Amino acid sequence: MSLIARRDVLRFGAAGLCASALPSELFAAPKVPKIPIGLQLYSIRDDCKKDFDGALKWVAEQGFEGVEFAGYYGYQNDAAGLRKKLDELKLKAAGTHIGAGALRGDALKKTVEFHKAIGCNFLIVPGDGDFTHPVKSKDFAEFMTKTAETLKAEGLSCGYHNHDREFTMKDGDKTYWDLFAERTSKDVILQQDVGHTVFAGADPVAYVRKHPGRTKTTHIKGRLPKGAPPEAKPFVGQDTIKWKDLVTAYYEVGGTEWFIIEQENYPDGKTPMECTKISLDNFRKILGEMGK
């Protein structure tokens, strides 16, 4: 063995010994941040109408980390007051559902100012008649792309929330959900409502993986498809959805910043709050079993 080769062996051998003495954490894959859980307030809309502050207090008491708005119940002209209430309850503004009109023309400036003031970054359109229109759907996609570009400069984002028709209605051989994804920039959020996707007969896991990074926020909702077994119920974890496969996809693909529980069915004579709590507890159990 040459002198140079001998020196190389000694040098690399010493490096290996040094490396083995270092903490194993330095060589581990970076830990993926935990995805927080929020509540779509439409789930308890009647309670919000009666006593919005009280409803927000209940949400915080259940351990939700944020809320997605579906109306502001008296706070629509009081962003400072709403932000104060959220801060008091240690709740984040996980997003909002608003009509596309709030993103158009002169209304956009007011929308931006209000949502920046309450710390709400995700402005989601929860349905629009133009979305599944053969001609207007193209204009709507272009509008959402341009709006996303404008909002990005303000630190905000916009997106669209699906129901089942976005998957069941087609233009040619493509669903309108696929067409919208193709026609919009990657800055436009595809807020998948898992319950609606499954009801439409589509695979929510496949769509998370098909459009990586675009499921910034997602609705965690139990909904029973046609032909569901009689023992199934429209609660997260008691339905037919493969939640563990879905959660795995969210974490592996990356980009998802909020899990948002939404409860739209209230079986067995239970109140909206009782049903919401069941889905929350079930989802937490699923996450706990997965170490998430």
C-alpha positions in Angstrom: 0.0 0.0 0.0 1.4 3.4 -0.9 2.0 6.2 1.6 -0.9 8.2 0.1 -3.3 5.3 0.2 -2.3 4.6 3.8 -3.0 8.2 4.8 -6.4 8.1 3.1 -7.4 5.0 5.0 -6.3 6.6 8.3 -8.0 9.9 7.4 -11.4 8.4 6.4 -11.3 5.9 9.2 -10.9 8.8 11.7 -13.7 10.6 10.1 -15.9 7.6 10.5 -15.1 7.3 14.1 -15.9 11.0 14.6 -19.2 10.5 12.8 -20.2 7.6 14.9 -19.7 9.6 18.0 -22.2 12.3 16.9 -25.8 12.2 18.0 -28.0 10.1 15.7 -30.5 13.0 15.5 -28.1 14.8 13.2 -28.5 12.1 10.5 -32.2 11.6 10.9 -34.7 12.8 8.3 -36.1 16.3 9.2 -39.3 16.0 11.3 -42.5 17.0 9.4 -44.4 19.7 11.3 -47.6 18.5 12.9 -50.7 19.6 10.9 -53.1 21.5 13.2 -56.8 20.9 13.4 -59.4 23.6 12.8 -63.2 23.7 12.6 -65.3 24.9 9.7 -67.9 27.0 11.7 -70.6 26.0 9.3 -70.7 22.8 11.4 -72.3 24.7 14.3 -73.9 27.6 12.3 -77.0 27.7 14.4 -74.9 28.1 17.6 -72.9 30.8 15.9 -76.1 32.7 15.1 -77.3 32.5 18.7 -74.0 33.5 20.4 -71.0 33.7 18.2 -68.6 34.6 21.0 -69.9 31.6 23.0 -69.6 29.3 20.0 -65.9 30.4 19.5 -65.3 29.7 23.2 -66.8 26.2 22.9 -64.5 25.6 19.9 -61.4 26.6 21.9 -62.5 24.5 24.8 -62.6 21.4 22.6 -59.0 21.9 21.7 -59.4 23.1 18.1 -56.4 25.2 17.1 -58.2 27.3 14.6 -61.5 28.1 12.8 -62.5 28.5 9.2 -65.2 31.1 8.9 -68.5 30.9 7.1 -69.7 34.3 7.9 -68.7 36.7 10.7 -71.9 37.2 12.7 -71.6 40.8 13.6 -67.8 41.1 13.2 -67.8 41.8 9.5 -67.1 45.5 10.1 -64.9 44.9 13.2 -61.7 43.1 12.2 -59.9 44.4 15.3 -62.6 43.1 17.6 -62.6 39.7 15.9 -58.8 39.4 16.1 -58.9 40.3 19.8 -61.5 37.6 20.4 -59.4 35.0 18.5 -56.2 36.0 20.4 -58.1 35.8 23.7 -59.2 32.3 22.9 -55.8 31.3 21.4 -57.5 30.4 18.1 -56.0 31.0 14.7 -57.9 32.0 11.6 -57.4 28.8 9.6 -59.3 30.2 6.6 -62.6 31.5 5.4 -65.3 30.6 2.9 -66.4 33.6 0.8 -68.1 34.2 -2.5 -66.1 35.0 -5.6 -67.7 38.4 -5.6 -65.5 39.3 -2.5 -62.5 38.8 -4.7 -63.7 41.0 -7.6 -63.2 44.7 -8.4 -63.4 47.2 -5.6 -64.5 44.5 -3.1 -61.0 42.9 -3.2 -59.2 45.7 -1.4 -61.7 45.5 1.5 -61.4 41.7 1.6 -57.7 41.9 1.7 -57.6 44.5 4.5 -60.1 42.6 6.7 -58.5 39.2 6.4 -55.0 40.5 6.9 -56.2 42.2 10.1 -57.6 38.9 11.5 -54.6 36.9 10.4 -56.6 34.8 7.9 -54.4 33.8 4.9 -56.6 31.3 3.0 -59.6 32.7 1.1 -61.6 29.9 -0.3 -64.6 30.0 -2.7 -67.0 27.3 -1.6 -68.8 26.8 -4.9 -69.5 28.9 -8.0 -72.0 28.4 -10.8 -69.3 29.1 -13.4 -67.1 26.3 -12.2 -69.0 23.6 -14.1 -70.0 25.8 -17.1 -68.6 24.6 -20.4 -67.5 28.1 -21.4 -67.4 30.2 -18.2 -65.3 27.6 -16.4 -62.3 28.7 -18.4 -62.8 32.4 -17.5 -63.3 31.4 -13.8 -60.0 29.5 -13.7 -58.2 32.5 -15.3 -59.8 34.8 -12.7 -58.7 32.6 -9.8 -55.1 32.5 -11.2 -54.9 36.2 -11.5 -56.5 36.7 -8.1 -53.9 34.3 -6.6 -51.1 36.3 -8.1 -52.5 39.6 -6.6 -53.1 38.0 -3.2 -49.6 36.5 -3.1 -48.1 39.9 -2.9 -50.2 40.5 0.2 -49.2 37.2 1.8 -52.7 35.7 1.2 -53.9 32.8 -1.0 -57.2 31.9 -2.7 -58.7 28.6 -3.7 -61.8 26.5 -4.4 -63.7 24.0 -2.3 -65.3 21.0 -4.1 -68.7 19.4 -3.7 -69.5 16.2 -5.5 -70.6 17.8 -8.8 -67.0 18.9 -9.6 -66.2 15.2 -9.9 -69.4 13.9 -11.4 -69.8 16.5 -14.1 -67.4 16.4 -17.1 -66.3 18.3 -20.2 -65.3 15.6 -22.6 -63.5 12.9 -20.7 -62.2 15.1 -17.9 -63.9 16.2 -14.7 -64.3 19.9 -14.0 -62.0 19.4 -10.9 -59.2 18.1 -13.1 -59.8 20.9 -15.7 -59.7 23.5 -13.0 -56.4 22.1 -11.6 -54.9 22.2 -15.1 -56.2 25.7 -16.0 -55.0 27.3 -12.8 -51.6 28.1 -11.4 -50.1 26.1 -8.5 -50.8 29.1 -6.3 -54.5 28.4 -6.4 -55.5 26.1 -3.5 -57.5 22.9 -4.3 -59.3 22.6 -1.0 -60.6 19.0 -1.1 -63.7 18.2 0.9 -63.0 14.5 1.5 -66.6 13.6 2.2 -67.9 15.1 -1.0 -65.1 13.5 -3.0 -65.9 10.0 -1.7 -69.6 10.6 -2.2 -68.9 11.4 -5.8 -67.1 8.0 -6.2 -63.6 9.6 -6.5 -60.5 8.7 -4.6 -59.4 11.5 -2.3 -55.9 9.9 -1.7 -55.3 9.9 -5.5 -56.1 13.6 -5.8 -53.8 14.6 -2.9 -51.0 12.8 -4.6 -51.9 14.0 -8.1 -51.7 17.7 -7.2 -48.8 17.9 -4.7 -48.7 21.0 -2.5 -52.1 22.3 -3.6 -54.1 20.8 -0.8 -53.1 23.6 1.6 -56.2 23.1 3.7 -58.6 20.2 3.5 -62.0 19.3 4.9 -62.0 16.3 7.1 -65.7 15.2 6.8 -67.5 11.9 7.1 -70.1 11.3 4.4 -71.5 8.0 3.4 -71.5 7.1 -0.3 -74.3 5.1 -1.9 -74.2 1.5 -0.9 -72.5 2.1 2.5 -73.0 -0.6 5.1 -75.9 0.0 7.5 -73.6 0.2 10.5 -71.6 3.1 9.0 -72.4 6.6 10.2 -71.5 10.1 8.9 -68.9 10.7 11.5 -65.1 10.8 10.8 -63.8 7.4 11.7 -67.3 5.7 11.6 -67.7 6.1 7.8 -66.1 4.2 4.9 -63.2 6.5 4.3 -59.6 5.2 4.6 -58.5 7.9 6.8 -55.0 6.5 7.6 -54.2 6.2 3.9 -55.3 9.8 3.5 -53.4 11.2 6.4 -50.3 9.4 5.2 -50.7 11.1 1.8 -51.0 14.5 3.3 -47.8 14.1 5.3 -45.9 12.4 2.5 -46.9 14.8 -0.2 -46.5 17.9 2.0 -47.9 21.3 1.8 -51.0 20.8 3.9 -51.2 23.4 6.6 -54.7 22.7 8.2 -56.9 19.8 8.8 -60.4 21.3 9.0 -63.2 19.2 10.6 -66.6 19.8 9.1 -69.7 18.1 10.3 -72.8 18.4 8.2 -74.9 15.5 9.4 -76.4 15.2 12.8 -77.8 11.6 13.3 -79.2 9.9 16.4 -80.9 13.1 17.6 -77.6 14.6 18.6 -76.8 18.3 18.4 -74.3 19.8 16.0 -71.9 20.4 18.8 -72.2 16.8 20.0 -71.7 15.4 16.5 -68.8 17.7 15.8 -67.1 16.5 19.0 -67.5 12.8 18.0 -65.8 13.5 14.6 -63.0 15.4 16.4 -62.4 12.7 19.0 -62.4 10.0 16.3 -60.0 11.9 14.1 -57.6 12.5 17.0 -57.7 8.8 17.8 -56.7 8.0 14.2 -53.9 10.5 14.3 -52.7 9.2 17.7 -52.6 5.6 16.4 -50.4 6.9 13.5 -48.2 8.9 15.8 -49.2 12.2 14.2 
